[in-house]
């Protein structure tokens, strides 16, 4: 039984502990069934920080989801973290507002998003993604964006995870971080796309940057489009109407390539929202569904702001 569960492995004629010197937690399906086990090494331990039992379906489940079904169903906001102890820390500090769920070291998968959606209404509560600011963390945030385009994000302090923040600074500090540091995940993804073009003083690079960002913005929930149009215009030194035209063009290109309408889209009303400092509207203000007159301008006109 121990071998079948993945908690032990055979070495010759002996069974040895597969998760030796680790704190072992149970991975459960959303319904509460056992899906496997995961162990965290001690502070002086060696090897990977988290190690799952052989055969565990960690790519399909989220640690903390089954344990907090009632809180999530009641409207608590899921905070997606890397490790089980981080999930526990978020829940302890969350005061019923936040509940931690952990991917257990894997990239967020469609199966995990589906499991989360079965327990809570993501369209109402939304989800929060935490990530490290290093390159691996950024890649994880972009991967999560593919699954949860309407999510928010919290960039963790360098070298610290939620469990460390709870242990060193207390629950109030972790709660403040979740309350005050949330930004749309789209901010992170758009900024990462723009960072690929370091020479934005040149019109050619601004053209390429705009072409890279426009499809990202075109795929956002409608309530987030205006914010990213204005942010992109500010970063590129363009009029918001120019960026808006590029987004509309990206939507049309996607429709032509797919041969069908993948989502409804209304051009954003950007009148009066030219890219000036401080003109970006607050997050969560819905985009205004009023067409702009783009027929008389080239879709990628790089006319600078005036």
C-alpha positions in Angstrom: 0.0 0.0 0.0 2.8 2.4 0.8 4.5 1.8 -2.5 1.2 2.1 -4.4 0.5 5.5 -2.6 3.9 6.8 -3.7 5.0 7.4 -0.1 7.6 4.7 -0.4 9.8 3.2 -3.1 11.5 -0.1 -3.4 15.2 -0.3 -3.1 16.2 -4.0 -3.6 14.2 -5.9 -1.0 13.5 -2.9 1.2 11.0 -0.1 1.1 12.4 3.4 1.7 10.6 6.6 2.5 10.1 8.5 -0.7 9.5 11.8 1.1 12.1 11.3 3.9 12.9 14.3 6.1 10.0 16.3 4.6 6.8 17.7 6.0 4.1 15.8 4.1 0.7 17.2 3.1 -2.2 15.6 1.2 -3.2 16.6 -2.2 -6.9 16.4 -2.7 -9.4 16.5 -5.6 -12.0 19.3 -5.4 -14.4 16.7 -4.0 -12.0 15.8 -1.2 -10.5 12.5 -2.5 -6.8 11.8 -2.1 -4.9 12.6 -5.3 -1.4 12.2 -3.9 1.1 13.7 -1.4 3.6 16.5 -1.4 6.5 17.0 0.9 8.4 20.2 1.8 12.0 19.9 2.9 13.2 21.2 6.3 15.1 24.4 6.4 18.4 22.4 6.3 17.0 19.9 3.8 18.5 19.2 0.3 16.9 18.7 -3.1 13.8 20.5 -4.5 11.8 22.6 -2.0 8.7 20.6 -2.8 8.6 17.0 -3.9 5.4 15.2 -4.9 4.8 11.5 -4.5 5.1 9.4 -7.6 1.9 9.2 -9.5 0.3 12.2 -7.8 -1.9 14.3 -10.2 -0.5 17.6 -9.0 -0.9 19.2 -12.4 -4.7 18.7 -12.1 -5.3 19.8 -8.5 -4.7 22.8 -6.4 -3.6 22.4 -2.8 -6.1 24.2 -0.5 -9.1 24.0 -2.9 -10.9 21.1 -1.2 -10.0 22.4 2.3 -11.5 25.8 1.6 -14.5 24.9 -0.6 -17.0 26.7 1.7 -15.0 29.9 2.0 -14.5 30.1 -1.8 -18.1 29.3 -2.5 -19.1 32.1 -0.1 -17.1 34.7 -2.1 -13.5 34.5 -0.8 -11.0 35.5 -3.4 -8.6 32.7 -4.5 -4.9 33.7 -4.4 -2.8 31.4 -6.6 0.6 30.7 -5.1 3.4 28.2 -5.8 3.7 26.1 -2.7 1.2 24.6 -0.1 2.8 26.4 2.8 2.3 29.7 0.9 -1.4 28.8 0.4 -1.7 28.1 4.1 -0.1 31.4 4.9 -2.5 33.4 2.6 -5.5 31.7 4.2 -4.3 32.4 7.7 -3.7 36.0 6.9 -6.7 36.4 4.6 -9.4 37.0 7.3 -12.0 35.3 5.1 -11.4 37.6 2.2 -8.5 35.7 0.6 -7.9 31.9 0.4 -4.6 30.5 -0.8 -4.5 27.7 -3.4 -1.2 26.2 -4.6 -0.1 24.9 -8.0 2.6 22.9 -6.2 5.4 24.0 -8.4 3.8 23.5 -11.8 2.6 26.1 -14.2 -1.1 26.9 -13.8 -2.9 24.4 -16.0 -6.3 24.4 -17.7 -7.4 21.5 -15.5 -6.5 23.5 -12.4 -8.4 26.5 -13.6 -11.4 24.3 -14.4 -11.2 22.8 -10.9 -11.1 26.3 -9.3 -14.1 27.4 -11.5 -16.1 24.5 -10.2 -15.8 25.7 -6.6 -16.1 29.5 -7.0 -17.4 32.0 -9.5 -14.3 33.4 -11.0 -16.3 36.0 -13.0 -17.5 37.5 -9.7 -14.6 37.0 -7.2 -11.8 37.1 -9.7 -8.4 35.5 -8.9 -5.1 36.9 -7.7 -1.8 35.5 -9.0 1.4 35.9 -6.9 4.7 35.8 -8.7 8.4 36.5 -8.1 10.0 39.3 -10.1 12.7 37.1 -11.7 12.5 35.7 -15.2 11.0 32.4 -14.1 8.3 34.3 -12.2 7.5 36.5 -15.1 7.2 33.4 -17.4 4.8 31.9 -14.8 2.7 35.1 -14.8 2.5 35.2 -18.6 1.5 31.5 -18.5 -1.2 32.2 -15.9 -2.5 35.1 -18.1 -3.3 32.6 -20.9 -5.7 30.9 -18.5 -7.0 33.8 -16.4 -7.0 37.0 -18.5 -9.1 38.9 -16.0 -7.0 38.1 -13.0 -5.0 40.5 -10.8 -1.4 40.0 -9.8 0.8 40.7 -6.8 4.6 40.9 -7.3 6.3 39.4 -4.3 9.2 41.1 -2.6 12.5 39.8 -3.9 13.5 36.5 -2.3 10.4 36.2 -0.2 7.3 34.1 -0.5 4.0 34.4 1.4 5.0 31.9 4.0 8.2 33.9 4.8 6.2 37.2 4.9 3.8 35.6 7.4 6.5 34.2 9.6 8.7 37.3 9.6 6.3 40.2 9.4 3.0 38.7 10.6 -0.4 38.2 9.1 -1.3 41.9 8.9 1.7 42.6 6.7 0.7 39.8 4.3 -2.9 41.0 4.2 -1.7 44.5 3.4 0.4 43.2 0.6 -2.6 41.5 -1.0 -4.8 44.5 -0.4 -2.5 47.2 -1.6 -0.2 45.7 -4.2 -2.8 44.2 -6.6 -2.7 45.3 -10.2 -4.3 43.8 -13.3 -2.3 40.8 -14.5 -2.6 42.4 -17.9 -0.3 45.2 -16.7 2.5 42.7 -16.1 2.0 41.0 -19.4 1.9 44.2 -21.5 4.9 45.6 -19.7 6.8 42.3 -20.4 5.9 42.6 -24.1 7.1 46.2 -24.3 10.3 45.3 -22.5 11.3 43.3 -25.5 11.8 46.6 -27.4 14.4 48.6 -25.5 14.9 51.2 -28.3 11.5 52.9 -28.2 13.1 56.2 -29.2 13.1 54.8 -32.8 9.8 54.8 -34.8 10.5 51.3 -36.1 10.8 49.8 -32.7 7.6 51.6 -31.6 5.9 50.1 -34.5 7.0 46.6 -33.6 6.1 47.1 -29.9 2.6 48.3 -30.9 2.2 45.3 -33.1 3.3 43.0 -30.3 1.0 44.5 -27.7 -2.2 45.1 -29.7 -3.2 41.4 -29.9 -2.7 41.1 -26.1 -5.0 44.0 -25.4 -7.5 42.8 -28.0 -7.9 39.6 -26.1 -8.7 41.3 -22.7 -12.1 41.5 -21.0 -13.8 44.7 -22.3 -13.5 46.4 -18.9 -9.7 46.3 -19.0 -9.1 47.5 -22.6 -9.2 51.2 -22.0 -6.6 51.0 -19.2 -4.1 49.1 -21.4 -4.8 51.4 -24.4 -3.8 54.4 -22.4 -0.9 52.7 -20.6 0.5 51.5 -23.9 0.1 55.0 -25.5 1.9 56.5 -22.6 4.8 54.1 -22.8 5.2 54.5 -26.6 4.6 58.3 -26.6 1.6 58.0 -29.0 -2.0 59.2 -29.0 -4.4 56.8 -27.4 -6.5 56.8 -30.5 -3.5 55.4 -32.5 -3.2 52.5 -30.0 -6.9 52.0 -30.1 -6.9 51.6 -33.9 -4.1 49.0 -33.6 -6.2 47.0 -31.1 -9.3 47.1 -33.4 -7.1 46.0 -36.3 -5.8 43.1 -34.2 -9.3 42.0 -33.4 -10.2 42.0 -37.1 -7.0 40.1 -38.0 -7.9 37.4 -35.4 -11.4 37.1 -36.8 -10.1 36.7 -40.3 -7.5 34.1 -39.3 -9.9 32.0 -37.2 -12.8 32.3 -39.7 -15.2 33.1 -36.9 -15.9 35.7 -34.2 -14.1 34.6 -31.1 -15.4 37.4 -28.8 -17.5 40.5 -29.0 -15.4 43.7 -29.1 -16.3 47.3 -29.1 -13.7 50.0 -29.8 -12.8 52.0 -26.8 -13.9 55.6 -26.4 -10.6 57.3 -26.0 -11.8 60.8 -26.5 -9.9 63.0 -24.1 -7.6 60.1 -23.0 -4.5 61.0 -25.0 -1.3 59.6 -23.5 -0.5 62.2 -20.9 0.9 61.4 -17.4 -1.9 60.7 -14.9 -4.6 60.3 -17.6 -4.9 56.5 -17.3 -8.3 55.7 -15.8 -8.4 53.7 -12.6 -8.6 49.9 -12.9 -12.0 48.4 -13.0 -13.6 51.4 -14.7 -15.4 49.8 -17.7 -14.5 50.6 -21.3 -17.1 52.8 -23.1 -18.6 50.9 -26.0 -18.6 53.7 -28.6 -16.9 53.3 -31.9 -14.1 55.6 -32.9 -13.5 56.8 -36.4 -10.6 54.7 -37.5 -11.5 54.4 -41.2 -9.6 57.7 -42.0 -6.3 56.7 -40.3 -3.8 53.9 -41.1 -4.2 51.2 -38.4 -0.6 51.5 -37.3 0.0 55.3 -37.7 2.8 56.2 -35.4 1.7 59.8 -35.0 3.3 61.1 -31.8 1.2 62.7 -29.2 0.8 66.5 -29.4 
